[in-house]
């Protein structure tokens, strides 16, 4: 299958529009202000994203969305990464919207319409251990009459403290089942955490939480039929965000190399630093191609997208780490201080590396697909 690894004209227009909006509405200084105020979410920014149609990028037109596809969602995520935008875009507009699309019943369609309108936010509650591993979920959903009772705990639930609804993965008699639950339902307790990148995260406990058959997304014991495409969409969009992060860190570093003088000369004239900057630029470009490939596969051959998605997430993790490390080193002492923004990029890169599977998780999947 031959896929274009160059942005189409409409994707360039989307990226330019997003960049123009985000540079004004959500620069890195906006993240700093949120952190200093102890906030992790900007409701006004999310409402503006909904007005611009971003929340409905993966929602069918019949439910009020634009249905632009995964490549478009990745374009938006990549632009958000450049200025470290804080929003529930990945959790809600990408992961939850993709999961709900797999179901397609009246209830799911109504939820999709609310996502497109910006009226509801979601969080994905999967992780229980130190690492991402959906197959190892132990939280129990025991049959209780015509419904279930959920008991257990989830951690590292990104956007979980402020979300309106939760997608919860639990173990039933013969497999895993995915539930769509009101985040304020009786028995659910959310403890907000503080991630190093100043985003919302929660540890959530479930104590005899009641769930009905209507709360099940898809079929009982068949969660991955619904969740796997949603995870892949989230992993690809997260990889795109991390690639945008790398590009943002690179741009900041190059600007500094052009301004900082040593021995009366801009340090960007030093050949050793030019070589390092050129190498980083190449890595960002290669990673951007991997992101495009993942989006194209999700749009055209979703059943065959697993390799492309894991390759994108693994490569984006590597590139983001390289970008922030080089950025700090080439900035010198100021790069280590909170007064300069490079530290925000490093913190976001560290969190992004762990969410939805770290480098080792995705590298192993790539190796398995390659027959190793």
MARZATI-727841 format. One record per residue (C-alpha): residue number from 0; x, y, z; chain; residue in three letters. Coordinates in steps of 0.1 Angstrom, whole numbers, plus 5000, padded with zeros to 4 digits. Each point is the difference from the previous one (the first is absolute). Layout:
residues N
+------+------+-------+------+-------+------+
| resi | east | north |   up | chain | resn |
+------+------+-------+------+-------+------+
|  NUM |    X |     Y |    Z |     A |  ALA |
...
+------+------+-------+------+-------+------+
//
This chain:
residues 372
+------+------+-------+------+-------+------+
| resi | east | north |   up | chain | resn |
+------+------+-------+------+-------+------+
|    0 | 5000 |  5000 | 5000 |     A |  UNK |
|    1 | 5015 |  5034 | 4989 |     A |  UNK |
|    2 | 4991 |  5029 | 5023 |     A |  UNK |
|    3 | 5009 |  5036 | 4996 |     A |  UNK |
|    4 | 5024 |  5012 | 5027 |     A |  UNK |
|    5 | 4995 |  5036 | 4990 |     A |  UNK |
|    6 | 4973 |  5023 | 5015 |     A |  UNK |
|    7 | 4971 |  5005 | 4976 |     A |  UNK |
|    8 | 4990 |  5036 | 4993 |     A |  UNK |
|    9 | 4970 |  4999 | 5024 |     A |  UNK |
|   10 | 5023 |  4986 | 5027 |     A |  UNK |
|   11 | 5025 |  5029 | 4995 |     A |  UNK |
|   12 | 4971 |  5024 | 5003 |     A |  UNK |
|   13 | 4988 |  4983 | 5032 |     A |  UNK |
|   14 | 5034 |  5001 | 5015 |     A |  UNK |
|   15 | 5004 |  5037 | 4991 |     A |  UNK |
|   16 | 4966 |  5008 | 5015 |     A |  UNK |
|   17 | 5008 |  4981 | 5031 |     A |  UNK |
|   18 | 5034 |  5016 | 5004 |     A |  UNK |
|   19 | 4986 |  5035 | 4996 |     A |  UNK |
|   20 | 4974 |  4994 | 5027 |     A |  UNK |
|   21 | 5022 |  4982 | 5025 |     A |  UNK |
|   22 | 5029 |  5024 | 4998 |     A |  UNK |
|   23 | 4976 |  5027 | 5012 |     A |  UNK |
|   24 | 4977 |  4980 | 5023 |     A |  UNK |
|   25 | 5023 |  4974 | 5015 |     A |  UNK |
|   26 | 5037 |  5008 | 4998 |     A |  UNK |
|   27 | 5023 |  4983 | 5025 |     A |  UNK |
|   28 | 4995 |  5031 | 5023 |     A |  UNK |
|   29 | 4964 |  4989 | 5003 |     A |  UNK |
|   30 | 5011 |  4966 | 5014 |     A |  UNK |
|   31 | 5023 |  5018 | 5024 |     A |  UNK |
|   32 | 4972 |  5023 | 5012 |     A |  UNK |
|   33 | 4977 |  4970 | 5006 |     A |  UNK |
|   34 | 5027 |  4982 | 5020 |     A |  UNK |
|   35 | 5007 |  5031 | 5021 |     A |  UNK |
|   36 | 4963 |  5003 | 5007 |     A |  UNK |
|   37 | 4997 |  4963 | 5009 |     A |  UNK |
|   38 | 4977 |  4993 | 4971 |     A |  UNK |
|   39 | 5001 |  4971 | 4976 |     A |  UNK |
|   40 | 4972 |  5009 | 4976 |     A |  UNK |
|   41 | 4988 |  5030 | 4981 |     A |  UNK |
|   42 | 4963 |  4997 | 4993 |     A |  UNK |
|   43 | 4999 |  5030 | 4978 |     A |  UNK |
|   44 | 5027 |  4986 | 4978 |     A |  UNK |
|   45 | 4982 |  4967 | 4997 |     A |  UNK |
|   46 | 4967 |  5018 | 4991 |     A |  UNK |
|   47 | 5019 |  5020 | 4973 |     A |  UNK |
|   48 | 5014 |  4967 | 4986 |     A |  UNK |
|   49 | 4964 |  4986 | 4998 |     A |  UNK |
|   50 | 4989 |  5032 | 4983 |     A |  UNK |
|   51 | 5027 |  4995 | 4974 |     A |  UNK |
|   52 | 4989 |  4964 | 4994 |     A |  UNK |
|   53 | 5031 |  4983 | 5015 |     A |  UNK |
|   54 | 4980 |  4979 | 5025 |     A |  UNK |
|   55 | 4980 |  4985 | 4971 |     A |  UNK |
|   56 | 5030 |  4992 | 4978 |     A |  UNK |
|   57 | 4992 |  4962 | 5003 |     A |  UNK |
|   58 | 4963 |  5003 | 5005 |     A |  UNK |
|   59 | 4977 |  4991 | 4971 |     A |  UNK |
|   60 | 4982 |  5029 | 4983 |     A |  UNK |
|   61 | 4966 |  4985 | 5010 |     A |  UNK |
|   62 | 5010 |  5007 | 5037 |     A |  UNK |
|   63 | 5012 |  5035 | 4993 |     A |  UNK |
|   64 | 5037 |  4993 | 4994 |     A |  UNK |
|   65 | 5022 |  5006 | 4970 |     A |  UNK |
|   66 | 5013 |  4964 | 4997 |     A |  UNK |
|   67 | 5033 |  5012 | 4986 |     A |  UNK |
|   68 | 5018 |  4968 | 5009 |     A |  UNK |
|   69 | 5031 |  4989 | 5020 |     A |  UNK |
|   70 | 5025 |  5018 | 4979 |     A |  UNK |
|   71 | 4983 |  5033 | 5007 |     A |  UNK |
|   72 | 4997 |  4992 | 5037 |     A |  UNK |
|   73 | 5038 |  4993 | 5000 |     A |  UNK |
|   74 | 5006 |  5034 | 4982 |     A |  UNK |
|   75 | 4981 |  5017 | 5028 |     A |  UNK |
|   76 | 5018 |  4980 | 5027 |     A |  UNK |
|   77 | 5034 |  5008 | 4985 |     A |  UNK |
|   78 | 4993 |  5037 | 5000 |     A |  UNK |
|   79 | 4988 |  4998 | 5036 |     A |  UNK |
|   80 | 5032 |  4984 | 5009 |     A |  UNK |
|   81 | 5021 |  5029 | 4988 |     A |  UNK |
|   82 | 4987 |  5023 | 5028 |     A |  UNK |
|   83 | 4992 |  4972 | 5025 |     A |  UNK |
|   84 | 4962 |  5007 | 4999 |     A |  UNK |
|   85 | 4981 |  4987 | 5030 |     A |  UNK |
|   86 | 4966 |  4986 | 4990 |     A |  UNK |
|   87 | 4980 |  4967 | 5001 |     A |  UNK |
|   88 | 5004 |  4997 | 4962 |     A |  UNK |
|   89 | 5017 |  4966 | 4999 |     A |  UNK |
|   90 | 4978 |  4985 | 5028 |     A |  UNK |
|   91 | 4967 |  5013 | 4986 |     A |  UNK |
|   92 | 5001 |  5009 | 4964 |     A |  UNK |
|   93 | 5023 |  4972 | 4990 |     A |  UNK |
|   94 | 4999 |  4970 | 5024 |     A |  UNK |
|   95 | 4964 |  5003 | 5012 |     A |  UNK |
|   96 | 4986 |  5010 | 4966 |     A |  UNK |
|   97 | 5017 |  4970 | 4983 |     A |  UNK |
|   98 | 4987 |  4976 | 5026 |     A |  UNK |
|   99 | 4964 |  5013 | 4997 |     A |  UNK |
|  100 | 5002 |  4998 | 4962 |     A |  UNK |
|  101 | 5007 |  4963 | 5002 |     A |  UNK |
|  102 | 4966 |  4995 | 5017 |     A |  UNK |
|  103 | 4977 |  5022 | 4979 |     A |  UNK |
|  104 | 4968 |  4996 | 5020 |     A |  UNK |
|  105 | 4977 |  5028 | 5010 |     A |  UNK |
|  106 | 5017 |  5005 | 5034 |     A |  UNK |
|  107 | 5034 |  5001 | 4984 |     A |  UNK |
|  108 | 4989 |  5024 | 4973 |     A |  UNK |
|  109 | 4985 |  5023 | 5026 |     A |  UNK |
|  110 | 5033 |  5000 | 5019 |     A |  UNK |
|  111 | 5019 |  5008 | 4967 |     A |  UNK |
|  112 | 4977 |  5029 | 4995 |     A |  UNK |
|  113 | 5008 |  5013 | 5034 |     A |  UNK |
|  114 | 5038 |  4996 | 4994 |     A |  UNK |
|  115 | 4997 |  5020 | 4967 |     A |  UNK |
|  116 | 4981 |  5027 | 5018 |     A |  UNK |
|  117 | 5026 |  5002 | 5027 |     A |  UNK |
|  118 | 4974 |  4992 | 5027 |     A |  UNK |
|  119 | 5018 |  4969 | 5015 |     A |  UNK |
|  120 | 5035 |  4989 | 5007 |     A |  UNK |
|  121 | 5013 |  4965 | 5005 |     A |  UNK |
|  122 | 5030 |  4982 | 5016 |     A |  UNK |
|  123 | 5013 |  4966 | 4994 |     A |  UNK |
|  124 | 5004 |  4978 | 5031 |     A |  UNK |
|  125 | 5022 |  4970 | 4991 |     A |  UNK |
|  126 | 5033 |  5001 | 5018 |     A |  UNK |
|  127 | 5003 |  4981 | 5033 |     A |  UNK |
|  128 | 5037 |  4992 | 5003 |     A |  UNK |
|  129 | 5032 |  5019 | 4994 |     A |  UNK |
|  130 | 4998 |  4995 | 4962 |     A |  UNK |
|  131 | 4974 |  5001 | 4973 |     A |  UNK |
|  132 | 4986 |  4964 | 4996 |     A |  UNK |
|  133 | 4963 |  4997 | 4992 |     A |  UNK |
|  134 | 5001 |  4962 | 4999 |     A |  UNK |
|  135 | 5012 |  5000 | 5036 |     A |  UNK |
|  136 | 4969 |  5018 | 5014 |     A |  UNK |
|  137 | 4987 |  4985 | 5032 |     A |  UNK |
|  138 | 4973 |  5023 | 5010 |     A |  UNK |
|  139 | 4968 |  4979 | 5004 |     A |  UNK |
|  140 | 4966 |  5006 | 4986 |     A |  UNK |
|  141 | 4978 |  4974 | 5017 |     A |  UNK |
|  142 | 4966 |  4991 | 4986 |     A |  UNK |
|  143 | 4972 |  5014 | 5022 |     A |  UNK |
|  144 | 4965 |  4992 | 4988 |     A |  UNK |
|  145 | 4998 |  5016 | 4965 |     A |  UNK |
|  146 | 5030 |  5022 | 5006 |     A |  UNK |
|  147 | 5034 |  5001 | 5016 |     A |  UNK |
|  148 | 5019 |  5012 | 5031 |     A |  UNK |
|  149 | 5035 |  5014 | 4994 |     A |  UNK |
|  150 | 5027 |  4998 | 5027 |     A |  UNK |
|  151 | 5036 |  5010 | 4997 |     A |  UNK |
|  152 | 5023 |  5029 | 4992 |     A |  UNK |
|  153 | 5015 |  5018 | 4970 |     A |  UNK |
|  154 | 5030 |  5022 | 4999 |     A |  UNK |
|  155 | 5016 |  5024 | 4975 |     A |  UNK |
|  156 | 4966 |  5010 | 4987 |     A |  UNK |
|  157 | 5009 |  5030 | 4979 |     A |  UNK |
|  158 | 4972 |  5027 | 5001 |     A |  UNK |
|  159 | 4983 |  4978 | 5026 |     A |  UNK |
|  160 | 4996 |  5025 | 5028 |     A |  UNK |
|  161 | 4978 |  5024 | 4979 |     A |  UNK |
|  162 | 4984 |  4977 | 4974 |     A |  UNK |
|  163 | 4962 |  4996 | 4999 |     A |  UNK |
|  164 | 5001 |  4964 | 4990 |     A |  UNK |
|  165 | 5024 |  4971 | 5002 |     A |  UNK |
|  166 | 5008 |  4971 | 4977 |     A |  UNK |
|  167 | 5008 |  4972 | 5024 |     A |  UNK |
|  168 | 5016 |  4967 | 4991 |     A |  UNK |
|  169 | 4991 |  4972 | 5024 |     A |  UNK |
|  170 | 5002 |  4962 | 5001 |     A |  UNK |
|  171 | 4968 |  4980 | 4997 |     A |  UNK |
|  172 | 4995 |  4962 | 5000 |     A |  UNK |
|  173 | 5014 |  4992 | 4966 |     A |  UNK |
|  174 | 5020 |  5030 | 4991 |     A |  UNK |
|  175 | 5002 |  5038 | 5001 |     A |  UNK |
|  176 | 4971 |  5024 | 4998 |     A |  UNK |
|  177 | 5000 |  5037 | 4993 |     A |  UNK |
|  178 | 4976 |  5023 | 5020 |     A |  UNK |
|  179 | 4989 |  5035 | 4993 |     A |  UNK |
|  180 | 4993 |  5015 | 5035 |     A |  UNK |
|  181 | 4990 |  5033 | 5015 |     A |  UNK |
|  182 | 5032 |  5012 | 5018 |     A |  UNK |
|  183 | 4979 |  5011 | 5029 |     A |  UNK |
|  184 | 4981 |  4968 | 5005 |     A |  UNK |
|  185 | 4996 |  4986 | 5035 |     A |  UNK |
|  186 | 5030 |  4980 | 5011 |     A |  UNK |
|  187 | 5025 |  5018 | 4978 |     A |  UNK |
|  188 | 5027 |  5020 | 5018 |     A |  UNK |
|  189 | 5025 |  5021 | 4981 |     A |  UNK |
|  190 | 5033 |  5012 | 5015 |     A |  UNK |
|  191 | 5016 |  5026 | 4979 |     A |  UNK |
|  192 | 5037 |  4997 | 4995 |     A |  UNK |
|  193 | 5026 |  5024 | 4988 |     A |  UNK |
|  194 | 5020 |  4989 | 4970 |     A |  UNK |
|  195 | 5033 |  5017 | 4993 |     A |  UNK |
|  196 | 4987 |  5015 | 4968 |     A |  UNK |
|  197 | 4971 |  5017 | 5019 |     A |  UNK |
|  198 | 4972 |  4981 | 4984 |     A |  UNK |
|  199 | 4970 |  4984 | 5016 |     A |  UNK |
|  200 | 5004 |  4964 | 5012 |     A |  UNK |
|  201 | 4981 |  4979 | 5026 |     A |  UNK |
|  202 | 5001 |  4968 | 5019 |     A |  UNK |
|  203 | 4964 |  4987 | 5000 |     A |  UNK |
|  204 | 4985 |  4974 | 5024 |     A |  UNK |
|  205 | 4968 |  4981 | 4993 |     A |  UNK |
|  206 | 4981 |  4987 | 5030 |     A |  UNK |
|  207 | 4969 |  4979 | 4991 |     A |  UNK |
|  208 | 4993 |  5023 | 4970 |     A |  UNK |
|  209 | 4968 |  4990 | 4983 |     A |  UNK |
|  210 | 5000 |  4997 | 4962 |     A |  UNK |
|  211 | 4971 |  4989 | 4978 |     A |  UNK |
|  212 | 5001 |  4982 | 4967 |     A |  UNK |
|  213 | 4995 |  5035 | 4984 |     A |  UNK |
|  214 | 5033 |  5010 | 5014 |     A |  UNK |
|  215 | 5019 |  4973 | 4981 |     A |  UNK |
|  216 | 5017 |  5013 | 4968 |     A |  UNK |
|  217 | 4998 |  4972 | 4975 |     A |  UNK |
|  218 | 4996 |  4964 | 5012 |     A |  UNK |
|  219 | 5007 |  4985 | 5034 |     A |  UNK |
|  220 | 5034 |  4982 | 5001 |     A |  UNK |
|  221 | 5009 |  5016 | 4967 |     A |  UNK |
|  222 | 5015 |  5034 | 5010 |     A |  UNK |
|  223 | 5029 |  5000 | 4977 |     A |  UNK |
|  224 | 4977 |  5000 | 4969 |     A |  UNK |
|  225 | 4991 |  5035 | 5011 |     A |  UNK |
|  226 | 5031 |  5011 | 5019 |     A |  UNK |
|  227 | 5028 |  4988 | 4977 |     A |  UNK |
|  228 | 4991 |  5025 | 4972 |     A |  UNK |
|  229 | 4996 |  5028 | 5026 |     A |  UNK |
|  230 | 5034 |  4992 | 5016 |     A |  UNK |
|  231 | 5016 |  5000 | 4966 |     A |  UNK |
|  232 | 4985 |  5034 | 4991 |     A |  UNK |
|  233 | 5011 |  5014 | 5034 |     A |  UNK |
|  234 | 5035 |  4986 | 4996 |     A |  UNK |
|  235 | 5004 |  5015 | 4965 |     A |  UNK |
|  236 | 4987 |  5034 | 5011 |     A |  UNK |
|  237 | 5022 |  4999 | 5031 |     A |  UNK |
|  238 | 5030 |  4992 | 4977 |     A |  UNK |
|  239 | 4990 |  5030 | 4979 |     A |  UNK |
|  240 | 4998 |  5022 | 5030 |     A |  UNK |
|  241 | 5035 |  4989 | 5011 |     A |  UNK |
|  242 | 5013 |  5007 | 4965 |     A |  UNK |
|  243 | 4986 |  5035 | 5002 |     A |  UNK |
|  244 | 5016 |  5003 | 5034 |     A |  UNK |
|  245 | 5034 |  4990 | 4984 |     A |  UNK |
|  246 | 4995 |  5026 | 4973 |     A |  UNK |
|  247 | 4991 |  5026 | 5025 |     A |  UNK |
|  248 | 5031 |  4993 | 5021 |     A |  UNK |
|  249 | 5021 |  5000 | 4968 |     A |  UNK |
|  250 | 4987 |  5033 | 4990 |     A |  UNK |
|  251 | 5007 |  5015 | 5034 |     A |  UNK |
|  252 | 5035 |  4986 | 4999 |     A |  UNK |
|  253 | 5008 |  5014 | 4965 |     A |  UNK |
|  254 | 4987 |  5034 | 5010 |     A |  UNK |
|  255 | 5023 |  4999 | 5030 |     A |  UNK |
|  256 | 5030 |  4989 | 4979 |     A |  UNK |
|  257 | 4994 |  5030 | 4978 |     A |  UNK |
|  258 | 4999 |  5025 | 5029 |     A |  UNK |
|  259 | 5025 |  4988 | 5026 |     A |  UNK |
|  260 | 5035 |  5013 | 4995 |     A |  UNK |
|  261 | 5033 |  4986 | 5012 |     A |  UNK |
|  262 | 5034 |  5015 | 4992 |     A |  UNK |
|  263 | 4980 |  5027 | 4981 |     A |  UNK |
|  264 | 4985 |  4974 | 4976 |     A |  UNK |
|  265 | 4965 |  4985 | 4999 |     A |  UNK |
|  266 | 5004 |  4964 | 5013 |     A |  UNK |
|  267 | 4979 |  4988 | 4970 |     A |  UNK |
|  268 | 5031 |  5006 | 4979 |     A |  UNK |
|  269 | 5019 |  4973 | 5019 |     A |  UNK |
|  270 | 5001 |  4970 | 4977 |     A |  UNK |
|  271 | 4996 |  4974 | 5028 |     A |  UNK |
|  272 | 4967 |  5016 | 5010 |     A |  UNK |
|  273 | 4989 |  5003 | 4964 |     A |  UNK |
|  274 | 5006 |  4962 | 4996 |     A |  UNK |
|  275 | 4979 |  4993 | 5030 |     A |  UNK |
|  276 | 4972 |  5022 | 4989 |     A |  UNK |
|  277 | 5000 |  4985 | 4965 |     A |  UNK |
|  278 | 4998 |  4965 | 5015 |     A |  UNK |
|  279 | 4971 |  5010 | 5022 |     A |  UNK |
|  280 | 4982 |  5016 | 4970 |     A |  UNK |
|  281 | 5004 |  4968 | 4980 |     A |  UNK |
|  282 | 4986 |  4979 | 5029 |     A |  UNK |
|  283 | 4969 |  5023 | 5003 |     A |  UNK |
|  284 | 4994 |  4997 | 4963 |     A |  UNK |
|  285 | 5003 |  4962 | 4999 |     A |  UNK |
|  286 | 4977 |  4997 | 5030 |     A |  UNK |
|  287 | 4974 |  5023 | 4983 |     A |  UNK |
|  288 | 5000 |  4975 | 4972 |     A |  UNK |
|  289 | 4993 |  4972 | 5024 |     A |  UNK |
|  290 | 4971 |  5020 | 5014 |     A |  UNK |
|  291 | 4985 |  5006 | 4966 |     A |  UNK |
|  292 | 5003 |  4963 | 4992 |     A |  UNK |
|  293 | 4982 |  4991 | 5032 |     A |  UNK |
|  294 | 4972 |  5024 | 4993 |     A |  UNK |
|  295 | 4996 |  4988 | 4964 |     A |  UNK |
|  296 | 4999 |  4964 | 5011 |     A |  UNK |
|  297 | 4973 |  5007 | 5026 |     A |  UNK |
|  298 | 4980 |  5018 | 4973 |     A |  UNK |
|  299 | 5004 |  4975 | 4972 |     A |  UNK |
|  300 | 5008 |  4966 | 5016 |     A |  UNK |
|  301 | 4993 |  5001 | 5038 |     A |  UNK |
|  302 | 5001 |  4963 | 5004 |     A |  UNK |
|  303 | 5037 |  5001 | 4988 |     A |  UNK |
|  304 | 5011 |  5031 | 5018 |     A |  UNK |
|  305 | 5015 |  4984 | 5032 |     A |  UNK |
|  306 | 5036 |  5000 | 4986 |     A |  UNK |
|  307 | 4998 |  5036 | 4987 |     A |  UNK |
|  308 | 4986 |  5013 | 5033 |     A |  UNK |
|  309 | 5025 |  4983 | 5022 |     A |  UNK |
|  310 | 5029 |  5010 | 4977 |     A |  UNK |
|  311 | 4987 |  5036 | 5003 |     A |  UNK |
|  312 | 4997 |  5000 | 5038 |     A |  UNK |
|  313 | 5034 |  4984 | 5005 |     A |  UNK |
|  314 | 5017 |  5024 | 4976 |     A |  UNK |
|  315 | 4983 |  5030 | 5013 |     A |  UNK |
|  316 | 5011 |  4991 | 5036 |     A |  UNK |
|  317 | 5036 |  4998 | 4988 |     A |  UNK |
|  318 | 4999 |  5032 | 4981 |     A |  UNK |
|  319 | 4983 |  5020 | 5027 |     A |  UNK |
|  320 | 5026 |  4988 | 5025 |     A |  UNK |
|  321 | 5028 |  5010 | 4977 |     A |  UNK |
|  322 | 4984 |  5034 | 4993 |     A |  UNK |
|  323 | 4997 |  5010 | 5037 |     A |  UNK |
|  324 | 5034 |  4986 | 5009 |     A |  UNK |
|  325 | 5017 |  5019 | 4972 |     A |  UNK |
|  326 | 4979 |  5030 | 5008 |     A |  UNK |
|  327 | 5011 |  5001 | 5036 |     A |  UNK |
|  328 | 5037 |  4994 | 4992 |     A |  UNK |
|  329 | 5002 |  5026 | 4972 |     A |  UNK |
|  330 | 4983 |  5026 | 5022 |     A |  UNK |
|  331 | 5026 |  4993 | 5027 |     A |  UNK |
|  332 | 4993 |  5011 | 5036 |     A |  UNK |
|  333 | 4968 |  5019 | 4992 |     A |  UNK |
|  334 | 4985 |  4969 | 4985 |     A |  UNK |
|  335 | 5000 |  4984 | 5035 |     A |  UNK |
|  336 | 4980 |  5028 | 5016 |     A |  UNK |
|  337 | 4963 |  5004 | 5004 |     A |  UNK |
|  338 | 5002 |  5035 | 4987 |     A |  UNK |
|  339 | 5005 |  4986 | 4965 |     A |  UNK |
|  340 | 4973 |  4980 | 4982 |     A |  UNK |
|  341 | 5022 |  4970 | 4989 |     A |  UNK |
|  342 | 4993 |  4983 | 5032 |     A |  UNK |
|  343 | 4963 |  4998 | 4992 |     A |  UNK |
|  344 | 5008 |  4982 | 4968 |     A |  UNK |
|  345 | 5022 |  4975 | 5019 |     A |  UNK |
|  346 | 4973 |  4993 | 5025 |     A |  UNK |
|  347 | 4973 |  4995 | 4974 |     A |  UNK |
|  348 | 5023 |  4977 | 4980 |     A |  UNK |
|  349 | 5005 |  4978 | 5031 |     A |  UNK |
|  350 | 4963 |  4997 | 5007 |     A |  UNK |
|  351 | 4992 |  4993 | 4963 |     A |  UNK |
|  352 | 5026 |  4973 | 4999 |     A |  UNK |
|  353 | 4981 |  4980 | 5027 |     A |  UNK |
|  354 | 4964 |  5006 | 4990 |     A |  UNK |
|  355 | 4983 |  4973 | 4978 |     A |  UNK |
|  356 | 5032 |  4979 | 4999 |     A |  UNK |
|  357 | 5036 |  5010 | 5004 |     A |  UNK |
|  358 | 5029 |  4994 | 4975 |     A |  UNK |
|  359 | 5006 |  4964 | 5010 |     A |  UNK |
|  360 | 4963 |  4991 | 4997 |     A |  UNK |
|  361 | 4998 |  5013 | 4965 |     A |  UNK |
|  362 | 5034 |  4989 | 4989 |     A |  UNK |
|  363 | 4991 |  4965 | 5010 |     A |  UNK |
|  364 | 4968 |  5002 | 4979 |     A |  UNK |
|  365 | 5020 |  5012 | 4970 |     A |  UNK |
|  366 | 5025 |  4971 | 5004 |     A |  UNK |
|  367 | 4971 |  4975 | 5003 |     A |  UNK |
|  368 | 4985 |  5013 | 4967 |     A |  UNK |
|  369 | 5034 |  4998 | 4984 |     A |  UNK |
|  370 | 5003 |  4963 | 5010 |     A |  UNK |
|  371 | 5026 |  5004 | 5027 |     A |  UNK |
+------+------+-------+------+-------+------+
//
